[in-house]
Amino acid sequence: MAEPAAATVPWTRGGPYGLDGLFYPSEEERESPHSGGSFRLMFYLYHALRTLLYGRHELAYVAANQFIYYEPHDPRANVAPDVWVCYGVPKEPERYSFRTWEEGATPSFVVEISSRNSRPEDRGRKLPLYQDVLRCQEYLIYDEERHEFLFYRRENQRFRLVPPGPDGRVYSQELEAWFGLEPGLLMRVYDPDGEPVRWAEELHELAAFERRHAQEEARRAEAALHELDVQRQRAEEERQRAEEERQRAETERQRAQEERRRAEAEHQQAQEERRRAALLEAELQRLRSELERLRQDSSS
């Protein structure tokens, strides 16, 4: 790769040119391309560590597969960990490359995702580089082919291999997070409370699941409201029928009362007619008696 001429634009943090005017490349041809699984894991770790740290630290920078230059004026002195974290520097702007002498800091946590071709370098040349030159506090190697990880923590100025706990996880003091193997995703990050940090696909699936769940709940609520409306209409119909029955009963009651009053009036009228008939009969008997008496008087 031919080196461009010295910079003629103002220096910016993390730009392609250093304060010394030299060009510091941001990419190179990779002899061992990432597999689909390791590429997916690299992006997951990048996302997970940003999610984990950016909400808790104002001065923290998380990068993936980005050049770190560690010797002033020497663009050949570089390394590009698959994922790394540096404290004490702002997260913005995103860097074209990271020059330690300009940033005033070196990464404290690095991850390498090993393949068969990169395994000797990850466990060989890079280990003293991260330990003695960059002076990283922790170094995590995930070996995709062997589906295992090696976790080194700095103790007494040297890396010490930290074995996984009974649950198969290792704890990062630098990140206050846990790492554990997981089929499919290869390796999982857990927050300080032990909860898994989800990545974009999982969050999308979770959002889709919650959306489907919310839609199902909405459908159930609509069905319940419809059923309540049906029941309300049924109750209203029952109330109307009951009201009609009540009105009919009231009409029947009133008719019965009218019939009773009519019957009482007819009964009274019949009694009055019987009384008048009795009076007439008595008068008739009196008249007959008087007539008989008159007859007797006239014959004597």
C-alpha positions in Angstrom: 0.0 0.0 0.0 1.5 3.3 -1.1 1.7 6.0 1.6 -0.1 9.2 0.8 1.8 12.5 1.0 2.0 14.3 4.4 -1.2 15.8 5.7 -2.2 19.2 4.4 -5.5 19.3 6.5 -5.8 20.3 10.2 -5.2 17.4 12.6 -8.3 15.8 14.1 -8.5 13.2 16.9 -8.4 9.7 15.3 -8.0 11.0 11.8 -5.9 9.4 9.1 -2.9 11.7 9.8 -1.0 12.1 13.0 0.3 15.2 14.6 3.6 14.3 12.9 2.0 14.6 9.5 2.4 10.9 8.8 -0.4 8.7 7.3 -1.5 6.0 9.5 -3.6 3.4 7.5 -6.9 2.1 8.9 -6.9 -1.2 7.1 -4.8 -3.9 5.5 -5.3 -7.1 3.6 -6.1 -9.9 6.0 -4.4 -13.2 5.4 -7.0 -15.1 7.4 -10.5 -13.7 6.8 -13.0 -14.1 9.5 -15.5 -16.9 9.3 -19.2 -16.2 9.4 -19.4 -17.3 13.0 -16.3 -15.2 14.2 -17.5 -12.2 12.2 -20.9 -12.5 13.9 -19.2 -12.9 17.3 -17.0 -9.9 16.7 -20.0 -7.7 16.0 -21.9 -9.1 19.0 -19.0 -8.3 21.3 -18.6 -4.9 19.8 -22.3 -4.2 20.3 -22.5 -5.8 23.8 -19.5 -4.0 25.2 -20.8 -0.7 23.9 -24.2 -1.4 25.4 -22.6 -2.5 28.7 -20.1 0.4 29.1 -21.3 3.5 27.3 -24.2 4.0 29.8 -21.9 3.7 32.8 -18.7 5.5 31.6 -18.3 8.9 30.1 -14.7 8.2 29.1 -14.6 4.8 27.5 -14.0 3.9 23.8 -15.0 0.5 22.3 -13.7 -0.5 18.9 -13.6 -3.6 16.7 -10.8 -4.6 14.3 -9.3 -1.1 14.4 -5.6 -0.3 14.2 -3.9 0.7 17.4 -0.5 2.5 16.7 1.8 2.4 19.6 5.2 3.8 18.4 5.3 7.5 17.4 6.4 8.1 13.9 6.2 4.4 12.9 3.0 3.4 11.1 4.4 -0.2 10.9 4.1 -0.6 14.7 0.4 -1.5 14.9 -2.0 -4.1 16.0 -5.8 -4.5 15.4 -7.5 -6.6 18.1 -10.8 -8.0 17.0 -12.5 -6.0 19.9 -10.9 -3.8 22.5 -11.8 -1.3 25.2 -9.9 1.8 26.3 -10.8 3.9 29.3 -9.9 7.5 29.9 -10.7 8.7 26.4 -14.0 10.0 25.0 -16.2 7.7 23.0 -16.6 10.4 20.3 -15.5 10.9 17.6 -15.2 7.5 16.0 -11.5 7.1 15.1 -10.0 6.4 11.7 -7.2 4.7 13.8 -6.1 4.9 17.4 -2.6 6.4 18.2 -1.8 5.8 21.8 0.7 8.8 22.2 -2.0 11.2 20.9 -4.8 9.7 23.0 -2.6 9.4 26.1 -4.0 5.9 26.9 -3.8 2.3 25.8 -6.5 -0.4 25.8 -7.2 -2.1 29.1 -9.1 -5.0 27.6 -8.6 -6.8 24.3 -10.3 -9.8 22.6 -8.9 -11.9 19.8 -11.1 -14.4 17.9 -8.7 -17.1 16.8 -8.8 -19.4 13.8 -6.3 -22.2 13.0 -4.2 -19.7 11.1 -4.2 -16.9 13.6 -3.9 -19.1 16.7 -0.1 -19.1 16.9 0.1 -15.3 16.6 -2.8 -14.7 19.1 -1.1 -17.0 21.7 2.4 -16.1 20.7 3.5 -12.6 19.4 0.4 -10.7 20.5 0.5 -12.0 24.1 3.8 -10.1 25.1 2.7 -7.2 22.9 -0.5 -6.7 24.9 1.2 -7.6 28.2 4.5 -5.5 27.9 4.0 -2.9 25.2 0.3 -1.9 25.5 0.2 -3.0 29.1 -3.4 -4.3 28.9 -5.1 -5.4 32.1 -7.0 -8.3 30.5 -6.7 -10.4 27.4 -9.4 -12.7 26.2 -8.9 -15.3 23.4 -11.8 -17.2 21.9 -10.8 -20.2 19.7 -13.6 -20.8 17.3 -12.3 -24.2 16.0 -11.8 -25.5 19.6 -14.8 -23.6 21.0 -12.9 -22.6 24.0 -11.5 -19.4 25.5 -8.4 -18.3 27.4 -8.7 -15.4 29.8 -5.6 -13.6 31.0 -5.6 -11.0 33.8 -2.6 -8.8 34.7 -1.0 -9.7 38.0 2.4 -8.5 39.1 3.0 -6.9 35.7 2.4 -10.2 33.9 -0.6 -12.0 32.4 -1.9 -14.9 34.5 -4.3 -17.4 33.0 -7.6 -17.3 34.9 -9.6 -20.6 34.8 -13.4 -20.5 34.3 -15.6 -20.9 37.4 -17.9 -23.8 38.1 -20.5 -22.3 35.8 -18.0 -22.1 32.9 -17.8 -18.3 33.0 -14.9 -15.9 33.6 -15.3 -12.5 35.3 -13.7 -9.4 33.8 -12.7 -6.9 36.5 -12.1 -4.3 33.9 -15.6 -4.5 32.4 -17.5 -5.7 35.5 -19.0 -8.4 33.2 -19.0 -12.1 32.7 -18.1 -14.2 29.6 -19.3 -17.7 28.9 -19.5 -20.1 26.0 -22.8 -20.4 24.2 -23.7 -22.5 21.2 -24.8 -20.6 18.2 -23.6 -17.2 19.5 -20.2 -18.8 20.4 -19.7 -16.6 23.4 -22.1 -14.6 25.6 -21.5 -11.4 27.6 -23.4 -11.0 31.0 -23.9 -7.8 32.8 -22.8 -7.2 36.5 -26.1 -8.8 37.6 -25.5 -11.9 35.5 -28.2 -11.0 32.9 -27.2 -11.8 29.3 -26.5 -8.8 27.1 -28.6 -9.3 23.9 -27.4 -8.3 20.5 -29.2 -6.7 17.6 -30.8 -9.9 16.1 -32.0 -11.0 19.6 -33.3 -7.6 20.4 -35.1 -7.6 17.0 -36.5 -11.0 17.7 -37.5 -9.9 21.2 -39.1 -6.8 19.9 -41.0 -8.9 17.3 -42.1 -11.3 19.9 -43.2 -8.5 22.2 -45.0 -6.9 19.3 -46.7 -10.2 18.4 -47.6 -10.6 22.1 -48.9 -7.1 22.3 -51.0 -7.7 19.2 -52.3 -11.0 20.6 -53.1 -9.2 23.9 -54.9 -6.4 21.8 -56.8 -9.1 19.9 -57.8 -10.8 23.2 -58.8 -7.4 24.7 -60.8 -6.6 21.6 -62.5 -10.1 21.8 -63.1 -9.5 25.5 -64.6 -6.1 24.8 -66.7 -7.6 22.0 -67.9 -10.3 24.4 -68.7 -7.7 27.0 -70.6 -5.7 24.4 -72.5 -8.8 23.4 -73.3 -9.6 27.0 -74.3 -5.9 27.5 -76.6 -6.1 24.5 -78.0 -9.4 25.8 -78.5 -7.9 29.2 -80.2 -4.9 27.6 -82.5 -7.2 25.6 -83.3 -9.1 28.8 -84.0 -5.8 30.6 -86.2 -4.7 27.8 -88.1 -8.0 27.8 -88.4 -7.8 31.6 -89.7 -4.3 31.2 -92.2 -5.4 28.6 -93.2 -8.3 30.9 -93.6 -5.8 33.8 -95.7 -3.5 31.6 -97.8 -6.4 30.5 -98.2 -7.6 34.1 -99.1 -4.0 35.1 -101.7 -3.9 32.3 -103.1 -7.2 33.4 -103.1 -6.0 37.0 -104.9 -2.8 36.0 -107.4 -4.9 33.9 -107.9 -7.3 36.8 -108.6 -4.3 39.1 -111.0 -2.9 36.5 -112.7 -6.2 36.2 -112.9 -6.5 40.0 -114.4 -3.0 40.3 -116.8 -3.8 37.5 -117.8 -7.1 39.3 -118.2 -5.2 42.6 -120.3 -2.6 40.9 -122.5 -5.3 39.3 -122.7 -7.1 42.6 -123.8 -4.0 44.3 -126.3 -3.3 41.5 -127.6 -6.9 41.9 -127.9 -6.4 45.6 -129.8 -3.1 45.1 -132.1 -4.7 42.6 -132.7 -7.6 45.0 -133.5 -5.1 47.7 -135.9 -3.2 45.5 -137.5 -6.5 44.4 -137.9 -7.4 48.1 -139.5 -4.0 48.8 -141.8 -4.4 45.8 -142.7 -7.9 46.9 -143.4 -6.6 50.4 -145.5 -3.8 49.0 -147.3 -6.2 46.8 -148.1 -8.5 49.7 -149.4 -5.5 51.7 -151.6 -4.4 48.9 -152.9 -7.9 48.5 -153.6 -8.1 52.2 -155.3 -4.7 52.0 -157.4 -5.8 49.1 -158.4 -9.0 50.8 -159.4 -7.0 53.9 -161.5 -4.6 51.8 -163.2 -7.6 50.1 -164.1 -9.1 53.5 -165.4 -5.8 54.8 -167.6 -5.3 51.7 -169.1 -8.8 52.0 -170.0 -8.4 55.6 
